[in-house]
Amino acid sequence: MNVVIVASDQLLEQIKQYYSSELDHENNIPHTKFVVTTKDLKVIAYQSNKVMFQGKDASKQASLWEAQSMLNIAVSPSEKAIKNNNCFVVTNESEHIGSDEVGTGDYFGPVVVCASYLNEDIVKQVSQLNLQDSKKLDDFQIRELAKTLKKIVPHVVYVLDNKKYNEAIMANNLNVIKAKMHNYVLLKLIKLIDKKPMVVVDQFCLPETYYSYLKDTKNVVDNICFETKAEDKYLAVAIASIIARDAFLAQMDQISDKIGMKIQKGASDLVDTQGVEIIKTHGWAIMNDIAKLHFVNTQKIKDKIKQEE
């Protein structure tokens, strides 16, 4: 089944963020802004702002996004933020918690989520540092900043290693896993600081979907402000991103030591080539401990090995 809707730029960004973990970065469909591929759904966003939904879930997903489009129109951004997303006005000096994750787009290495807490006094202590989203910093800058930040900023880190990740992904999609990880670090941090200020999470799905993922979880942090590109808007999220990235790099170092070569980041052809080399040296069993096996890279690596036989 094919269903086509016309989306505003705002809705396109919401769709892209919602499916961020399932974007098909290697698609070759012409005139597209992005393509999403899941088990039961393909989403093709064209430059014309038309969005085609294909597959078993096409009708349902298209209807949900049409409803979101009406909400975008009916409520002004500021009103919508307050009424539906708990994003009350906050400055970087205001007391708040920020949570972010890294590693979801890397074939090798874990998924890491971090939550950090800021108040006015802590902000004064970190104000001289070059704080920005971890994606804009190189590895050396990340490690150096994290050394200082971890001493000053109350934070909680959750590292989901590859073995546990591969077990979890068998029964959940990635967004479910991320929701549970975010909820875990938020609960731990709120307990650590013994208060609950405003909480900001870098948005990876719609708020109502996030809470639906946690419907069977006993304790859930609610009234969260979900913001896309939150690391650019909230200092606590930027700091969480840096500390999470530092933990990710530490795990990647451990993997590099284990396999005897510097492990590749991302999910490019270089990763596939290294995967072949790792398997030739260590065998297939090691991949469960160092890689996210549901990525398409796994099949590409298998194909490369078969071609060489």
C-alpha positions as a Markdown table, in Angstrom:
| # | Residue | x | y | z |
|---|---|---|---|---|
| 1 | Met | 0.0 | 0.0 | 0.0 |
| 2 | Asn | 1.2 | 3.5 | -0.9 |
| 3 | Val | -0.1 | 6.6 | 0.9 |
| 4 | Val | 1.1 | 10.1 | 0.0 |
| 5 | Ile | 0.7 | 13.3 | 2.1 |
| 6 | Val | 2.1 | 16.8 | 1.6 |
| 7 | Ala | 4.1 | 18.0 | 4.6 |
| 8 | Ser | 5.3 | 21.4 | 5.8 |
| 9 | Asp | 9.0 | 21.9 | 6.5 |
| 10 | Gln | 8.1 | 21.7 | 10.2 |
| 11 | Leu | 6.4 | 18.3 | 9.8 |
| 12 | Leu | 9.2 | 17.0 | 7.6 |
| 13 | Glu | 11.6 | 17.7 | 10.4 |
| 14 | Gln | 9.4 | 16.0 | 13.0 |
| 15 | Ile | 9.1 | 12.9 | 10.7 |
| 16 | Lys | 12.9 | 12.9 | 10.2 |
| 17 | Gln | 13.6 | 13.2 | 13.9 |
| 18 | Tyr | 11.0 | 10.5 | 14.8 |
| 19 | Tyr | 12.6 | 8.0 | 12.5 |
| 20 | Ser | 16.2 | 9.2 | 13.1 |
| 21 | Ser | 17.5 | 5.8 | 14.1 |
| 22 | Glu | 16.0 | 4.2 | 10.9 |
| 23 | Leu | 17.2 | 6.7 | 8.2 |
| 24 | Asp | 18.5 | 5.0 | 5.1 |
| 25 | His | 21.7 | 7.0 | 4.5 |
| 26 | Glu | 22.6 | 4.9 | 1.4 |
| 27 | Asn | 19.4 | 5.4 | -0.6 |
| 28 | Asn | 19.7 | 6.3 | -4.2 |
| 29 | Ile | 16.2 | 7.5 | -4.9 |
| 30 | Pro | 16.4 | 10.8 | -6.8 |
| 31 | His | 15.0 | 14.1 | -5.6 |
| 32 | Thr | 14.6 | 13.0 | -2.0 |
| 33 | Lys | 15.3 | 14.8 | 1.3 |
| 34 | Phe | 15.5 | 11.5 | 3.3 |
| 35 | Val | 14.4 | 7.9 | 3.2 |
| 36 | Val | 13.3 | 5.7 | 6.1 |
| 37 | Thr | 13.4 | 1.9 | 6.0 |
| 38 | Thr | 12.0 | -0.3 | 8.7 |
| 39 | Lys | 10.7 | -3.9 | 8.7 |
| 40 | Asp | 7.1 | -2.9 | 7.9 |
| 41 | Leu | 7.4 | 0.6 | 6.5 |
| 42 | Lys | 9.3 | 2.7 | 4.0 |
| 43 | Val | 9.0 | 6.5 | 4.1 |
| 44 | Ile | 10.2 | 8.6 | 1.2 |
| 45 | Ala | 10.4 | 12.3 | 1.7 |
| 46 | Tyr | 10.7 | 14.1 | -1.6 |
| 47 | Gln | 12.2 | 17.6 | -2.3 |
| 48 | Ser | 8.6 | 18.7 | -3.3 |
| 49 | Asn | 7.6 | 18.0 | 0.4 |
| 50 | Lys | 5.5 | 15.1 | -0.6 |
| 51 | Val | 6.0 | 12.1 | 1.7 |
| 52 | Met | 5.2 | 8.6 | 0.5 |
| 53 | Phe | 4.4 | 5.8 | 3.0 |
| 54 | Gln | 4.8 | 2.3 | 1.8 |
| 55 | Gly | 4.2 | -1.1 | 3.4 |
| 56 | Lys | 2.0 | -2.7 | 6.0 |
| 57 | Asp | 1.9 | 0.3 | 8.4 |
| 58 | Ala | 1.6 | 2.9 | 5.6 |
| 59 | Ser | -2.0 | 3.9 | 6.2 |
| 60 | Lys | -1.7 | 4.1 | 10.0 |
| 61 | Gln | 1.5 | 6.1 | 10.0 |
| 62 | Ala | 0.3 | 8.5 | 7.3 |
| 63 | Ser | -2.8 | 9.2 | 9.3 |
| 64 | Leu | -0.8 | 9.9 | 12.5 |
| 65 | Trp | 1.4 | 12.4 | 10.6 |
| 66 | Glu | -1.6 | 14.1 | 9.1 |
| 67 | Ala | -3.1 | 14.5 | 12.6 |
| 68 | Gln | 0.3 | 16.0 | 13.8 |
| 69 | Ser | 0.2 | 18.4 | 10.8 |
| 70 | Met | -3.2 | 19.7 | 12.0 |
| 71 | Leu | -1.9 | 20.1 | 15.5 |
| 72 | Asn | 1.1 | 22.1 | 14.1 |
| 73 | Ile | -1.3 | 24.5 | 12.4 |
| 74 | Ala | -3.9 | 24.7 | 15.1 |
| 75 | Val | -1.6 | 25.7 | 17.9 |
| 76 | Ser | 1.2 | 28.3 | 17.8 |
| 77 | Pro | 4.7 | 26.9 | 18.6 |
| 78 | Ser | 4.9 | 28.6 | 22.0 |
| 79 | Glu | 1.4 | 27.4 | 23.0 |
| 80 | Lys | 2.1 | 23.9 | 21.8 |
| 81 | Ala | 5.3 | 23.7 | 23.7 |
| 82 | Ile | 3.6 | 24.7 | 27.0 |
| 83 | Lys | 0.4 | 22.7 | 26.5 |
| 84 | Asn | 1.7 | 19.6 | 25.0 |
| 85 | Asn | 5.4 | 19.3 | 25.5 |
| 86 | Asn | 6.2 | 21.0 | 28.9 |
| 87 | Cys | 8.8 | 23.2 | 27.3 |
| 88 | Phe | 8.5 | 26.2 | 29.6 |
| 89 | Val | 10.8 | 29.1 | 29.1 |
| 90 | Val | 14.3 | 28.3 | 30.4 |
| 91 | Thr | 17.7 | 29.9 | 30.1 |
| 92 | Asn | 21.0 | 28.2 | 30.4 |
| 93 | Glu | 21.3 | 29.6 | 33.9 |
| 94 | Ser | 18.0 | 28.0 | 35.0 |
| 95 | Glu | 18.0 | 24.9 | 37.0 |
| 96 | His | 17.4 | 22.0 | 34.6 |
| 97 | Ile | 18.3 | 18.4 | 33.7 |
| 98 | Gly | 19.3 | 17.4 | 30.1 |
| 99 | Ser | 19.5 | 14.0 | 28.6 |
| 100 | Asp | 21.1 | 12.8 | 25.3 |
| 101 | Glu | 22.3 | 9.6 | 23.7 |
| 102 | Val | 25.2 | 8.7 | 21.4 |
| 103 | Gly | 26.3 | 5.6 | 19.4 |
| 104 | Thr | 23.0 | 4.8 | 17.8 |
| 105 | Gly | 24.4 | 5.4 | 14.3 |
| 106 | Asp | 27.6 | 3.4 | 14.8 |
| 107 | Tyr | 27.8 | -0.2 | 13.8 |
| 108 | Phe | 30.6 | -0.9 | 16.3 |
| 109 | Gly | 30.3 | 0.1 | 19.9 |
| 110 | Pro | 27.6 | 0.6 | 22.5 |
| 111 | Val | 24.7 | 3.0 | 22.9 |
| 112 | Val | 25.3 | 5.5 | 25.7 |
| 113 | Val | 22.8 | 7.8 | 27.4 |
| 114 | Cys | 23.7 | 10.5 | 29.8 |
| 115 | Ala | 21.6 | 12.9 | 32.0 |
| 116 | Ser | 23.3 | 15.9 | 33.6 |
| 117 | Tyr | 22.1 | 18.5 | 36.1 |
| 118 | Leu | 22.7 | 22.3 | 36.0 |
| 119 | Asn | 21.9 | 25.1 | 38.3 |
| 120 | Glu | 23.1 | 28.7 | 38.4 |
| 121 | Asp | 26.2 | 27.9 | 40.5 |
| 122 | Ile | 27.3 | 25.0 | 38.3 |
| 123 | Val | 26.8 | 27.1 | 35.1 |
| 124 | Lys | 29.2 | 29.7 | 36.5 |
| 125 | Gln | 31.8 | 27.0 | 37.0 |
| 126 | Val | 31.5 | 25.7 | 33.4 |
| 127 | Ser | 30.9 | 29.0 | 31.7 |
| 128 | Gln | 34.5 | 29.4 | 30.5 |
| 129 | Leu | 34.5 | 26.0 | 28.7 |
| 130 | Asn | 33.9 | 25.6 | 25.0 |
| 131 | Leu | 30.6 | 23.7 | 25.4 |
| 132 | Gln | 28.7 | 22.6 | 22.4 |
| 133 | Asp | 27.2 | 19.5 | 20.9 |
| 134 | Ser | 29.6 | 16.6 | 21.0 |
| 135 | Lys | 29.1 | 16.0 | 17.2 |
| 136 | Lys | 30.9 | 19.4 | 16.6 |
| 137 | Leu | 34.0 | 18.5 | 18.7 |
| 138 | Asp | 36.8 | 16.1 | 17.9 |
| 139 | Asp | 37.7 | 13.2 | 20.1 |
| 140 | Phe | 40.5 | 15.0 | 21.9 |
| 141 | Gln | 38.2 | 17.9 | 22.8 |
| 142 | Ile | 35.6 | 15.6 | 24.0 |
| 143 | Arg | 37.9 | 13.7 | 26.3 |
| 144 | Glu | 39.5 | 16.9 | 27.8 |
| 145 | Leu | 36.1 | 18.6 | 28.4 |
| 146 | Ala | 34.6 | 15.5 | 29.9 |
| 147 | Lys | 37.4 | 15.3 | 32.4 |
| 148 | Thr | 36.5 | 18.7 | 33.8 |
| 149 | Leu | 32.7 | 18.3 | 33.4 |
| 150 | Lys | 32.5 | 15.0 | 35.3 |
| 151 | Lys | 34.1 | 16.6 | 38.3 |
| 152 | Ile | 31.7 | 19.6 | 38.4 |
| 153 | Val | 28.4 | 18.4 | 36.9 |
| 154 | Pro | 26.1 | 15.8 | 38.6 |
| 155 | His | 25.4 | 13.2 | 36.0 |
| 156 | Val | 24.4 | 9.6 | 35.4 |
| 157 | Val | 25.6 | 7.5 | 32.5 |
| 158 | Tyr | 24.1 | 4.3 | 31.1 |
| 159 | Val | 26.3 | 2.2 | 28.7 |
| 160 | Leu | 24.5 | -0.5 | 26.9 |
| 161 | Asp | 27.2 | -2.8 | 25.5 |
| 162 | Asn | 26.8 | -4.6 | 22.2 |
| 163 | Lys | 26.0 | -8.0 | 23.7 |
| 164 | Lys | 23.1 | -6.7 | 25.8 |
| 165 | Tyr | 22.0 | -4.4 | 22.9 |
| 166 | Asn | 21.8 | -7.4 | 20.5 |
| 167 | Glu | 19.6 | -9.2 | 23.0 |
| 168 | Ala | 17.3 | -6.2 | 23.5 |
| 169 | Ile | 16.9 | -5.4 | 19.9 |
| 170 | Met | 15.4 | -8.8 | 19.3 |
| 171 | Ala | 12.2 | -7.8 | 21.2 |
| 172 | Asn | 12.3 | -4.0 | 20.8 |
| 173 | Asn | 12.9 | -1.3 | 18.2 |
| 174 | Leu | 15.8 | 1.1 | 18.9 |
| 175 | Asn | 13.5 | 3.9 | 20.1 |
| 176 | Val | 12.0 | 1.7 | 22.8 |
| 177 | Ile | 15.5 | 0.9 | 24.0 |
| 178 | Lys | 16.4 | 4.6 | 24.0 |
| 179 | Ala | 13.3 | 5.5 | 25.9 |
| 180 | Lys | 14.0 | 3.0 | 28.6 |
| 181 | Met | 17.6 | 4.2 | 28.9 |
| 182 | His | 16.6 | 7.8 | 29.1 |
| 183 | Asn | 14.1 | 7.0 | 31.8 |
| 184 | Tyr | 16.7 | 5.1 | 33.8 |
| 185 | Val | 19.3 | 7.8 | 33.9 |
| 186 | Leu | 16.7 | 10.5 | 34.6 |
| 187 | Leu | 15.3 | 8.5 | 37.6 |
| 188 | Lys | 18.9 | 7.9 | 38.9 |
| 189 | Leu | 19.9 | 11.6 | 38.6 |
| 190 | Ile | 16.7 | 12.9 | 40.2 |
| 191 | Lys | 17.4 | 10.6 | 43.1 |
| 192 | Leu | 21.0 | 11.7 | 43.2 |
| 193 | Ile | 20.2 | 15.4 | 43.4 |
| 194 | Asp | 17.0 | 14.8 | 45.5 |
| 195 | Lys | 14.9 | 17.2 | 43.4 |
| 196 | Lys | 13.1 | 17.3 | 40.1 |
| 197 | Pro | 13.7 | 20.5 | 38.1 |
| 198 | Met | 12.6 | 20.9 | 34.4 |
| 199 | Val | 13.8 | 17.9 | 32.4 |
| 200 | Val | 14.8 | 18.2 | 28.7 |
| 201 | Val | 15.3 | 15.2 | 26.4 |
| 202 | Asp | 16.7 | 15.5 | 22.9 |
| 203 | Gln | 13.6 | 14.4 | 20.9 |
| 204 | Phe | 13.8 | 11.1 | 19.0 |
| 205 | Cys | 10.1 | 10.4 | 18.8 |
| 206 | Leu | 6.8 | 12.1 | 19.5 |
| 207 | Pro | 6.1 | 12.6 | 23.3 |
| 208 | Glu | 3.1 | 10.4 | 23.4 |
| 209 | Thr | 5.0 | 7.6 | 21.6 |
| 210 | Tyr | 7.9 | 8.0 | 24.2 |
| 211 | Tyr | 5.5 | 7.4 | 27.1 |
| 212 | Ser | 3.8 | 4.5 | 25.3 |
| 213 | Tyr | 7.2 | 2.8 | 25.1 |
| 214 | Leu | 7.3 | 3.0 | 28.9 |
| 215 | Lys | 3.7 | 1.9 | 29.7 |
| 216 | Asp | 5.0 | -1.3 | 31.4 |
| 217 | Thr | 7.7 | 0.5 | 33.4 |
| 218 | Lys | 7.0 | 0.9 | 37.1 |
| 219 | Asn | 8.5 | 4.4 | 37.6 |
| 220 | Val | 8.4 | 6.9 | 34.8 |
| 221 | Val | 9.7 | 10.5 | 34.8 |
| 222 | Asp | 6.9 | 12.6 | 33.4 |
| 223 | Asn | 6.4 | 16.2 | 32.3 |
| 224 | Ile | 9.5 | 16.1 | 30.1 |
| 225 | Cys | 10.3 | 18.8 | 27.6 |
| 226 | Phe | 11.1 | 17.1 | 24.3 |
| 227 | Glu | 13.1 | 19.3 | 21.9 |
| 228 | Thr | 14.8 | 18.5 | 18.5 |
| 229 | Lys | 18.4 | 19.7 | 18.4 |
| 230 | Ala | 18.1 | 20.2 | 22.2 |
| 231 | Glu | 21.9 | 20.2 | 22.5 |
| 232 | Asp | 21.9 | 23.6 | 20.7 |
| 233 | Lys | 19.3 | 25.0 | 23.0 |
| 234 | Tyr | 19.9 | 23.7 | 26.5 |
| 235 | Leu | 23.3 | 23.6 | 28.2 |
| 236 | Ala | 22.5 | 20.5 | 30.3 |
| 237 | Val | 21.8 | 18.5 | 27.1 |
| 238 | Ala | 25.0 | 19.7 | 25.5 |
| 239 | Ile | 27.0 | 18.6 | 28.6 |
| 240 | Ala | 25.1 | 15.3 | 28.7 |
| 241 | Ser | 26.1 | 14.8 | 25.0 |
| 242 | Ile | 29.8 | 15.4 | 25.7 |
| 243 | Ile | 29.9 | 13.1 | 28.8 |
| 244 | Ala | 28.0 | 10.4 | 26.8 |
| 245 | Arg | 30.4 | 10.7 | 23.9 |
| 246 | Asp | 33.4 | 10.4 | 26.2 |
| 247 | Ala | 32.0 | 7.2 | 27.6 |
| 248 | Phe | 31.3 | 5.9 | 24.1 |
| 249 | Leu | 35.0 | 6.7 | 23.1 |
| 250 | Ala | 36.2 | 4.8 | 26.2 |
| 251 | Gln | 34.3 | 1.7 | 25.1 |
| 252 | Met | 35.5 | 2.0 | 21.6 |
| 253 | Asp | 39.1 | 2.1 | 23.0 |
| 254 | Gln | 38.4 | -1.2 | 24.8 |
| 255 | Ile | 37.1 | -2.7 | 21.6 |
| 256 | Ser | 40.2 | -1.5 | 19.7 |
| 257 | Asp | 42.4 | -3.2 | 22.3 |
| 258 | Lys | 40.4 | -6.4 | 22.1 |
| 259 | Ile | 40.6 | -6.8 | 18.3 |
| 260 | Gly | 44.1 | -5.4 | 18.0 |
| 261 | Met | 43.2 | -2.5 | 15.6 |
| 262 | Lys | 41.6 | 0.9 | 15.9 |
| 263 | Ile | 37.9 | 0.4 | 15.5 |
| 264 | Gln | 36.0 | 2.5 | 12.9 |
| 265 | Lys | 33.1 | 4.7 | 13.8 |
| 266 | Gly | 29.9 | 5.2 | 11.8 |
| 267 | Ala | 28.4 | 2.7 | 9.3 |
| 268 | Ser | 30.3 | 3.3 | 6.1 |
| 269 | Asp | 32.0 | 1.0 | 3.6 |
| 270 | Leu | 35.2 | 1.4 | 5.7 |
| 271 | Val | 33.3 | -0.3 | 8.6 |
| 272 | Asp | 32.3 | -3.2 | 6.3 |
| 273 | Thr | 35.9 | -3.7 | 5.2 |
| 274 | Gln | 37.1 | -3.7 | 8.8 |
| 275 | Gly | 34.3 | -6.1 | 9.7 |
| 276 | Val | 35.6 | -8.6 | 7.1 |
| 277 | Glu | 39.1 | -8.2 | 8.5 |
| 278 | Ile | 37.9 | -8.7 | 12.1 |
| 279 | Ile | 36.0 | -11.9 | 11.2 |
| 280 | Lys | 39.0 | -13.3 | 9.3 |
| 281 | Thr | 41.2 | -12.8 | 12.4 |
| 282 | His | 38.8 | -13.5 | 15.3 |
| 283 | Gly | 35.8 | -15.4 | 13.8 |
| 284 | Trp | 32.1 | -14.4 | 13.7 |
| 285 | Ala | 31.4 | -15.0 | 17.4 |
| 286 | Ile | 33.3 | -11.8 | 18.4 |
| 287 | Met | 30.8 | -9.6 | 16.4 |
| 288 | Asn | 28.1 | -10.1 | 18.9 |
| 289 | Asp | 30.3 | -8.5 | 21.5 |
| 290 | Ile | 31.4 | -5.5 | 19.4 |
| 291 | Ala | 28.7 | -4.7 | 16.8 |
| 292 | Lys | 25.0 | -3.9 | 16.4 |
| 293 | Leu | 24.1 | -7.0 | 14.4 |
| 294 | His | 20.8 | -5.8 | 13.1 |
| 295 | Phe | 22.5 | -3.0 | 11.0 |
| 296 | Val | 22.6 | -3.7 | 7.2 |
| 297 | Asn | 26.4 | -3.7 | 7.6 |
| 298 | Thr | 26.2 | -7.3 | 8.9 |
| 299 | Gln | 24.7 | -8.5 | 5.6 |
| 300 | Lys | 27.2 | -6.4 | 3.6 |
| 301 | Ile | 30.0 | -8.0 | 5.5 |
| 302 | Lys | 28.6 | -11.5 | 4.9 |
| 303 | Asp | 28.3 | -10.6 | 1.2 |
| 304 | Lys | 31.9 | -9.4 | 1.0 |
| 305 | Ile | 33.2 | -12.6 | 2.7 |
| 306 | Lys | 31.2 | -14.7 | 0.3 |
| 307 | Gln | 32.6 | -12.9 | -2.7 |
| 308 | Glu | 36.1 | -13.5 | -1.5 |
| 309 | Glu | 35.6 | -17.3 | -1.0 |
